[in-house]
Amino acid sequence: MRWTIVINEVSAGCYECEAIRSDHRSVAKRGFESAIPEVLRDAFEIELSLGTSPHEAAFYIIEGLKPQWRTRFDFDGHQSWAVFSFIEPRGVEYNGETGIFRVFKDTQNSIWTGVVGDIINQADGLFEAATRI
């Protein structure tokens, strides 16, 4: 796993969040619920600055956010990926053929969708939605 995401609720609605990369780069924030997707966005920006493609960077961050969940990454084909719960039909997926990201709480309904061509501008929405599932 490339990123480890640590989130601690230190008082009612107040969080300490840290994203730690395997090479020990890190970013941390303290604040209300909005601090969580902000840390994820900052980690995403670090990953992009290291030359990682946007869809792969999103995968590494979501994988770190949900380490207990199943992951699937097609490195050979369209580079589609998914991070999803073992128990409930919820998760985040990227379809490499269509370039569409989807965050879902059940198999029929998406709570957020976006396209890879604009993911850098839409990353806040992706990470905010991912924290809600």
C-alpha positions in Angstrom: 0.0 0.0 0.0 1.5 3.3 -1.1 -0.5 5.6 1.4 -1.6 5.1 5.0 -4.4 7.3 6.1 -4.8 7.9 9.8 -8.0 9.6 11.1 -8.7 10.2 14.8 -11.7 12.0 16.2 -10.1 14.0 19.1 -13.3 15.6 20.3 -16.9 15.7 19.0 -16.7 16.4 15.3 -13.0 17.4 15.4 -10.4 15.3 13.7 -6.7 14.9 13.4 -5.9 13.4 9.9 -2.6 12.4 8.5 -1.7 10.8 5.1 1.7 9.0 5.1 3.3 7.8 1.9 5.5 4.7 1.9 8.6 7.0 1.3 7.6 8.9 4.5 6.3 12.0 2.9 3.3 13.1 4.8 0.6 15.7 5.2 -1.6 16.4 8.2 -4.6 18.5 9.2 -6.7 19.1 12.2 -10.2 20.4 12.0 -13.8 19.4 11.4 -15.1 16.8 9.0 -13.8 18.8 6.0 -10.2 18.2 7.2 -10.5 14.6 6.0 -11.0 15.2 2.3 -8.6 18.1 2.5 -5.8 15.7 3.6 -6.8 13.3 0.9 -6.6 16.1 -1.7 -3.2 17.1 -0.4 -1.9 13.5 -0.6 -3.3 13.3 -4.2 -1.4 16.5 -5.1 1.8 15.0 -3.7 1.3 11.9 -5.7 0.7 13.9 -8.9 3.8 15.9 -8.3 5.8 12.7 -8.3 4.6 11.9 -11.8 1.8 9.4 -11.0 -1.1 9.6 -13.4 -4.3 11.1 -11.9 -6.3 7.8 -12.0 -3.5 5.9 -10.4 -3.0 8.6 -7.7 -6.7 8.5 -6.9 -6.5 4.7 -6.5 -3.5 4.9 -4.1 -5.3 7.5 -1.9 -8.7 5.6 -1.8 -6.8 2.3 -1.1 -5.1 4.0 1.8 -8.5 5.5 3.1 -10.2 2.0 3.0 -7.4 -0.5 3.8 -9.8 -3.2 5.0 -11.6 -3.2 1.7 -10.9 -5.3 -1.4 -9.0 -3.8 -4.3 -8.8 -4.6 -7.9 -6.5 -2.9 -10.4 -6.1 -4.0 -14.1 -2.5 -3.0 -14.8 -2.5 -4.7 -18.3 -5.7 -3.5 -19.9 -7.5 -0.2 -19.6 -6.1 0.3 -16.0 -9.6 0.1 -14.5 -9.7 -0.2 -10.7 -12.1 -0.6 -7.8 -11.9 -0.4 -4.0 -15.0 -1.9 -2.5 -16.4 -3.3 0.8 -16.4 -7.0 1.5 -19.8 -6.8 3.2 -21.9 -4.1 1.6 -22.2 -3.1 -2.1 -20.4 0.2 -1.7 -17.1 1.5 -3.0 -15.2 3.6 -5.5 -14.4 2.5 -9.1 -12.7 3.8 -12.1 -13.6 2.5 -15.6 -10.4 2.9 -17.6 -12.3 2.3 -20.9 -14.8 5.2 -20.4 -12.6 7.3 -18.1 -15.4 7.6 -15.5 -15.0 7.5 -11.7 -17.9 6.4 -9.6 -18.5 6.4 -5.8 -21.5 4.3 -4.8 -23.4 3.1 -1.7 -25.2 0.4 -3.6 -24.8 -1.1 -7.0 -27.5 0.9 -8.7 -27.0 4.4 -7.4 -23.9 6.6 -7.6 -23.4 9.3 -5.0 -20.7 10.9 -7.1 -19.3 10.6 -10.7 -16.6 12.3 -12.5 -14.3 12.0 -15.5 -10.6 11.4 -15.6 -10.0 14.3 -17.9 -11.1 16.7 -15.2 -10.3 14.7 -12.1 -7.7 17.2 -10.9 -10.5 19.8 -10.7 -13.0 17.3 -9.4 -10.8 15.6 -6.8 -12.4 17.4 -3.9 -15.8 15.9 -4.8 -14.2 12.4 -5.2 -12.5 12.4 -1.8 -15.5 14.1 0.0 -17.8 11.4 -1.4 -15.3 8.6 -0.6 -15.3 9.7 3.1 -19.1 9.2 3.2 -19.2 5.6 2.2 
